Amino acid sequence: MTELNDIIDDLDTPCDERDIIEHERQYSEELQTKPVVSSRTQFGYAYVLIKSPYDNDVRLGIKLLQELCQSGVNQRDFVYYLAVGYYRLREYGPAIKYCERVLDMEPGN
């Protein structure tokens, strides 16, 4: 049970504001200087937004992750953090849907 409690604690632990600012800077820089933001940069920014204490940040993180999934890059981590984002917003229906997608991708997980 300790492992499950550690996971839940991690889901609820907000990201440091400096991390959000740094990832936002990287994302904005790529957005202005490259034709397409790299999936790595977009995921990094989405991840810190999902861990933000502010619902609007979490919603933006969800939007960025959904864009990544729609681009054909349907990595398990993108889908998992969509579930986390919806969980953090207390929108449990979509959170469960994305958890089920993770299980479809990795049935043994």
N, C-alpha and C positions, 0 to 999 in steps of 0.2 A: 504494500500500500504506500510505502514511502516514495517509491518511484513515481507513482501516479500523483502524489501530492507535490513532488518536485516539478513535474510537468505543469500542473495547474498553477503553481507559484510562478513559474517562468512565463506562462501565458499572461498573467496579470501584472508582471513586473514591467513598468514603463521604460522606454528607451531614454537615454540621456539627451537633453535638448541640444547639446553640442553635436551629437551624432546626427541628429535630424538636420541641423544647419549644414554640416559638412556634406552629407549625402545630397541635400537639396542643391548645394553649390555645384557638385559634380554633375548632377542631372541637368541643371540649367546650362552649364558650360557645354555639355555634349549636345544639348538641344539646339544651342546657338551655333556650334561650330561643325557639326557633323550632319549628314543627311538623315541619319537614324540613331537614336540613343541605343547603346548596346544593351542587350538583355541583362547582362551582369549589373550595369549601372542602374537600370530601371528596377531590377529586383532588389538591389541594395537600398535604394530610396524607398521602395514599397515596404520592405521589411521594417525599416525604422519608423515609417508612418504607422504601420500596423501596431507597433509597440508604443505609440504615442499615447499620452493620457487624454488627448483631445479627439472627440468623435469625428470632427471634420477631417483631421489628419488620417484617421483610420479609414474613413470613406474614400479619401484620395488614394490611400495605399491599396484598397480593394480595387479601385478603378484601374490602377497601374497593373496590378496582377491579372485582372481580367483581360486587359490589352495583351499582356504577354501570352496568356492562354489562347487568345483568338489569333495570335500571330503564327500559330502552328507549333509553338514551343510549349508543349503541355507537360512540363516537368512536374514531378510529384511535389517538389518544394513549393512551387507556385500555387498548386491546388491546396496543399496543406495550410499555407498561410492565408489563403482565402477563407478557409474554415476558421482559422484563428481570428481573423479580422471580424467575421460575422459573430463569433463567440464573444469577442470583446465589446461588440455593440449590443449584445444580448439579443441578437436575431438568430435564434437557435435553429429554425427551419433550414435556412441556407447553410448554416454551419454544419448541420448533420448531412445535408446533401453533398457538401464538399468532402466531408470525412468519408462518406460512402464512395466517392470517386477515388480518394486515396486508396481505400481498401480494394477497389476494382483494379487499380494500377499495381498494387502490391498486396495480393491476398494474404500473404503470410505475415504481414506487418501488424 
